[in-house]
Amino acid sequence: MDGTTHISRAQHGRYRLVRSAHRLRIPLALVSLAAGILGLIVNVLDLTVTLGPGGAALGTHPMTALLIVMMSVGLLHMRLRQPTPAWRYAIGTIALCMTLFNLVQPDFVHDLFLPLAATADSRMGQDTSVVLAVLFSSLLIRRKAGRVGIALAILATGLIIFSVMGHTYDVHYLDGHMALTTLIALVPATLAVLTIYAHYPVARLPLTSDENGSRTRMMVLFGFVVPWLGGLVLYRGYGVPDRSYPVEAIVLSVIACSMIGTALYSGLIQERADRLRRHVERQLAFAAVHDRLTGTLNRAGLNDVLDRLWKRFQRTGHGVGVVLMDLDHFKNVNDTYGHPAGDSVLAAVNAALSPHLRGSDVIGRWGGEEFVIILDVVDRQAVETISNRLRIAMKTLPKLIANQNEGMIVPFQVSASFGVGTFMDADDGYSDALRRADLALYRAKEAGRDQVMFQTIDGKSTAA
């Protein structure tokens, strides 16, 4: 129980940034909404907003602003763990069709929104249309095809990186140039879409609070910053010859995306290796203190529990019952029906006894056909009561084995003898309680088996 709680807390801390990313969706959507409206105002007022000296970049096109508002509102009303309502699918589909229509009929869209634009050459750029189409597609398929959805969100991120490079170096990739105000609105919108997929491995990786997550975040940051700064040196420092197509900017953008992709891929490989290592470590730790045949604790595991409970007893005086159980005439089962039959009996002991134990009680194989049951109880009466229940439960073993093996006939009976001891103030350690339980077990065998005996500190054995 303690181990499970510890793992749960460790995982909780490891993924705290993932939960924070989910919560960032709403503020990011609000920023995108405000930036989209601001960009529309810039367009209507015909203000110049640009990072480069090559001319003015107009504010957000009216249709672009409308689509950004639609996406932001959808993100604000989204409930990650609830089904997507039909109206949201309808709005997303309409928005996707609008972006695709602008790609095939840009002149029609231009004429349609011309009365709302400040200047006659105001158009919704192809790069803007592609980014919006990818984002809307990602949102529409997030439930039915999540892996494709996150791939589209990552693609949109790459396109945003291209646009950032383009604005920084004042170059154009496609017909039309994404307005700076549009880029400012689409950056938080893209991040908001990515937060929806924050629980997927490729998006979760840079958000984990372990060494691999920190390393991946650093590599992603350098993967973007280094090529971007290199481009600044080329374009702003040394100057790049005018070309019909910005080859240098394209190459730098591809390098940045490739470096980021390589960082994420290498991080995923490392995470899988770490996950496999942790799994193997857990298996080895489990095997070190558990018996392979019965699935119960082995002697080492029992000693660990007894040592911990003995220290607690010394601090608090909280009682512990130590029960030593030995299967009666077990050698006859092996000699008459073979060792597989004997193994089936041993393997069924845990299933027979566990329903009669509480969560704080422990059962383990001491060796051979001997088992130790550690009862987290306060008084002798409770120990005796539980021990007698276990004795009766052992007689149901043949029926349990038959049920586990599809109704096979089990031609033998099973019983067990029990010796009981408890922690006492005069003890020097838990081994004293074990010694008393062993003596009581010996008396139970002498008295005819299939019974419970209790050994007191003065050496007397009494039936329970």
Disulfide bonds with the S-S distance in Angstrom:
none
